[in-house]
Each structure stands twice: as C-alpha cells, then as structure tokens.
Amino acid sequence: MYRIRFHGRGGQGMKTASRILGDAFFLGGYEVQDAPRYGAERRGAPIFAYVRAAKQAINERGVINRPDLVIVADDSLVAVPAAGVLQGIGPQTVLLINSHEPLTTWEDRLNVPGQVLILPVSEDVEDRAELPYLGTTCAGAAARLVGVIPLEDLQQAIRDELHHLGPEVVEKNIQQATEAYQLAADFEGKVIEGTEISAKDYASPNWVDLPFETANISAPTIHTGLTSELAATGAWRTMRPVIDYQRCNKCWWVCSEFCPDGAIKVDDEGYPQIDLDHCKGCMICVAQCPPHAIEAIPETTAEATAQTTEASGVTQ
C-alpha cells in the first residue's frame, strides 16, 4: 500500500493535490482513500492531506503515521512543530520539499534516515499562502515518484477535479503538473509501497500504575490567568502587518477590536501596537483599517529587513 502525506498551508491547494493524486491512482485500478485534515481553518494555517492507494481493499483508517512519501509544499513548515512534517518518517520514506534552498542544505539540516528531494519549480510570490498551481505541481511530482501512474491518467484526473474552473484554468494546471512530472523523471519509482501493519506485531505499551488521587489533587486546575500568552503563535504567520504611523488616524478601536486574537494593543498616545509573538497573520487589521495605514509584507522580507537593521546598528 502507498501511504502519502501532503503538507502545506491553507490556500495552497493540498486538498486538491490529494484528490488529484487519488483520482489518478483510481484510474489505474487502485483502491483509494484521500482526505484533508485541518487545524485552524484559515488561509496560511498548517494543514495536511493524505492518500492511501492499494490493489486490495484498504482497511486502515485515520492519519498516516508511517508515510512512504511526504510532500512539503511550503518549506517554512518544516520548522513548525504543529505542522508535523517529519512525523513518522523512516528509512523507507521519501521527503520531497518545495524549496529554493539546495539539497545539501536540507540534508544537513534534517539528517533524516530517508531520502530527501527538492522540487524547485514554484516562483516566489508575495503571499506564500497563494502560490499559484502549487497543488497540481505537487500532485504531478508525486505521481512520477510512485512510478505507477501514467501521465495520461494524471492529466485526466486534473480535468475531472478542476473542470468546473473552466478549460483555461484546467490546461494551465495540466501544464504545471506535467512539468513537475517530467522534472521528477530521474526518481521515477523511488517511492515503494509500505508493508502492511500486522496485528501480530503489536506490542502493548509499558503501562505505569498511578495511585488513586482525590479530585482536588488530580483534577486540572488553572491557578493563574493569561497562561495562553506563553504559547507564541506568531510562527504561523506568512505575512506581517506593519503600521505606517504617519498615516495612522489613532482610530484605535477599529484594528484592536477586530483583531480576533487580541494581538493589537493601544499605547498611552493612542497608537496601536502589534504583538508579533501572538499575531497569526490573518490580515483582518489590514482589511479594516480606514486610512489604510496597515500594510501586509512577506514575513521573510520583514525578517531580512530586521537583520539588516540590527547588523548596521540602526535603531527604530
């Protein structure tokens, strides 16, 4: 059985990628499961989708914990623990990362037991949650890596899944998927079917006996407020809101009230201040700001600017 996981961000088409790959398997006579799994359902949040394909009935259910192929559409997710990109990777796993970083860099960073491959086909865009045609690109590369899906079945699967978007969009997606399919030619068949999980090999956990405690001891208790501040959720962000205080009207109620995470505070002078440790990058403040004083810039650009400023010794 082939067990495949797609990792990306909301808006990058990982659900579409899993459905296209699942359809392509099905056209080749395989039994198929494909499904997405969401966390926080918003653009930019980490999600994954999975595909199982086998010539016999599939009795497994749920999340894939021992993948044969992991496709990472956004390389910034590798460092996010909640994304679970490296979960269950073993010697048999092929890890395909969409990145402009060289292969040697990722091999040195990860040191995983399986093989790492790079898919450098997507262009840099301002909003990484909107990389065009990324889902079909990842599906095309995955189809070639498993080595059992003809190009014609992949193209037909794209037509079946995306026909409602019109012929022009369908053909553009087919073009991108075909390009990725051809780029992966040197690694055709690199992904092999994983073995079945046998119930006979099950090993029960080493249970730890805990003494019985009364409820006032063992029941969960929160002894202090504001504990959620300890969870820095800024790592979710792909776009950073930046305030132009020259244009700010101090209409502080608007941006601070509309922020769903309460990440915008107001200082003593009436100016809004963004808590970047807890701003998730939903950009609601950008949309709601009446004088358009809040701009969205790529997180990578903001970090590079901050590093340059720090290196030059300039203070802001």
N, C-alpha and C positions, 0 to 999 in steps of 0.2 A: 504494500500500500504506500502511495505517495502522501506525505504529510507536509504541507506547505503553509507558511505564515507570511502575510504581507503586513509590514509596519509602516505607518505614515501619520499624517496629521489630518484632522477633519478638513475636507475640501480638496484633498489631493487625489481622490479617486480610488482609494484602496478597496472599498466595497465593489466598485465597478471592476477593478482588476481581478478580484477573486471570482466574480460572476463570469467574466470573460474566460478566464482560465478554466473554470469549472465547466462552462459550455463547451470549450474546445476539447476537454477530456471526454465529455459525454458524447460528442460527435464521433470520437474514436472508439466508442463502445465501452467506456468505463462507467462504473457506478460512482456517483459523485456526491460529496457534501461541500457546500460553500456557504459561509455566513460571516458577517462582520460582528465585531464586539466593540461597543463604545464605552467610554468612561463619561467625562463631561461632554455632552453633545453640543459642541460649538466648533466653529472654524478654528483651526490651529491646535486643538487639543489632541493628544496622542490617541490613536485608535489602532486596532489591528483587525485583519480579516484572515480567515483560514480556509484551506481547501484540502479535502481528502479525496483521493481517487484510487480505485482498485477494480480489478476484473471480477471480483466476487463481492458478495453483499458486505456492506460496511456496518459493523456492529459497534464501533467506537462512537462515543458522543462527547460533546464538550470541547474545551480548549485543547489545542495541540501542545503537549508538553515535551515531546521528543521529535522536533521537526527534522525533516530531511533537507528542506530548503527554507531559508529565511531571506526575504527581500525587504530591504530598508529603503524606502523612498526618500527619506529625509535624514541625512547623516547627523543632524543635530540631535536626533532622538537617541542615538547610541549612548549618550552620557546621561540620559534621563532615566532614573531607576524605575519610575512608574510606567514607562513605556514597555519594559520587559523584553527588549530586543534580544538579549543574549540568554534568555531563559531556556533551559533545556538543551542548549547546543552541545553536541557531542562530536566525536571524531568523524562520524558519517555526515555531519551537517555541512552544507554549502551555504555560506553567508554572502549575499550579493548586496552591495551598498551603492546607492546612487550618490556619487561624490566626485568633486574635482580634486580631492586630495589623492596623492599617488598610493598605489597598493602597498608599497613598503611602509608608508606611514601608518596605515591601518593595521598591518600585520604586527608592527612594533607596538602600537597602542593596545591592541586587544589580546594578542598571544592566545587565541582560541585554538582548540585542538583540530577543528575542521578547516576546510579551505575557504579563503576569503577572495572574492572577486569584486571588481569595481565596474560600475555602469555609468560612465561619464557622458551621458547623452542629453541631460536636461540643461537648459540655459539658466543663468542666474536671472531672477526676477525680483522685483521689489518686495512682493509679499510671497513668502515661501509656502503659504497655505494655498496658493493659487498657481502652482506650477502647471503649465498647460500640457494636457495629454499625458500626464505622468502615469496615470493608472494603466492605460493601454501600453505604454512603454514598458512598464514593469511586467505586465502580463506577457508581452512578446518575448522578453528575455527569459522569463520563467519557462515558457513553452519550449524554447530551444534547449534549455538546460536539462529538462527531464528527458528530452530525446525521443519522445513517443508521440509528439503532436505535430502533424504536418502543417506547413504554413497555410495551406488552403483551409484547414479546419479552424485555425486561429483567426483568419480573416472572416470566415463565416460567422464565428462566434461574436466578433465585433459588430457585424451587421445585425445579428439577431438582438444583441443587447442595446445597441445605440440607434436603431432605425428611426426611433421617434424624434431624434435630434436633426434629421434631415440628411440628404446624401452628401452635402459638402462637408459636414462635420464628421460623418462616418468615414469618408475617404481620407480625411486628414488623420484621423485616429488609426486607420489601417496603415497609412504611410509611416507613422511614428512606430507602431508596433512591429512592422516589417523591418524597419531599420534596426531596432533593438534585437529582433530575431536573428538578423544577419550578423550583427556585431558579436553575438554570443556563439557563433558557429564553432569556434575553436574549443568550446567547452560543452558541445552537444553530448548529452547523455551523462554528464558529470554527476547529476543527481540520480541516486539509485533508490529503489523502494526500500523503506524501512521494514524491519521484521515485525511480525505480529507480536503483540504483548500477550504472553501466556499467563493464565491464572495460576498455573503450577509454579511459576517462578516468583509468586508474590511472597514477600517477606513482611511479616507483621512488624509494626514499629515497636521500639522498646518503650513500653509504657512506664510512666513514672507515677507511682502511687502518692497522692497528696492527702494529707489528713483533712478530715472534715472540719470546716470552719463555720462559725455562725455568720449570718448575713451581714452584720455590722462590720465584720472583718474582711470578708472576701468579696462583697459586692463592690462594683466600681463606683468610685466617688471622685468627684472633681472638687478639689479643695480650694481652687483659686480660679479667677476669671482670666480671660484673654489668653488662654493657652493656645488658641488657634494661631496666634501671632508667631508661634515657634515654627510653624510649617511655612517655609518660604516657597510660594507658588510662582514666583517670577520666572522660574526655569521653563514654564510653559510658553512664555512669550516668544513670538517670532517678529512682531512689530512693536516698537516702543513709542508711546505717546510723549511728545515733547512740547512744552508750553512756551510760546513766544510772549513774554511778559510785556513787550512793547504794545502788543495788540490786545492783551487781556483787559476786559472791562470790569474785573472783580465781581462779575455776576456769579459769585461763588456757589450759590445754591444749585445751579444747573449741573455742573460737572460733578460736584461732590455728592449730590443727591442721586444722580443717575448711575453712578459707579456701583455695579452690583456687588463688589467685594469690599466697599468702603475703603478703597486704597487711595482716595483723594481727600486730604485734609486741607484746612484753611489756616494760614498763619495769622498773626496778630494784625497784619496790614491788609488782610482780606484777599491775599493771593492764594490760589490753590497750589498745593504741593503733592506730588505723586509719590507714593510709597512703592518703589520699584521692586522691593522684596516680595510684595504681595499683588502687584498688578499683573494680571494674566494676559493682557494684550487683547482684550475684546474690542477695543476701539469705540466703545459706546460714547466715551467722552469726546472723541473726535467728531462723531456724528452730531452730538447735541450742542456743542459749543457755539453760541450765537455769533460771536465775532470771528469764528474760525481761527482762534488763537492756538489751538492744539493741532499739531501735525503728527502723522504717523511715519516713522522712519524704520528701516530694517534694523533688527536688533544687532546684527553683525556690524552694520555701519556705525551704530551708536557705540558699541564696544571698542571698535577700532579708533574712533574719534577720542574716546576717553583715554585709551592707552597712549595715543599721540600727545594729548594734552598733559598727561601725567609725566611722560618722558621729557617734555620740553620745560616742565616746571611751571607752567601757566596755571593759575588758579582761576576758577569761575565763581 
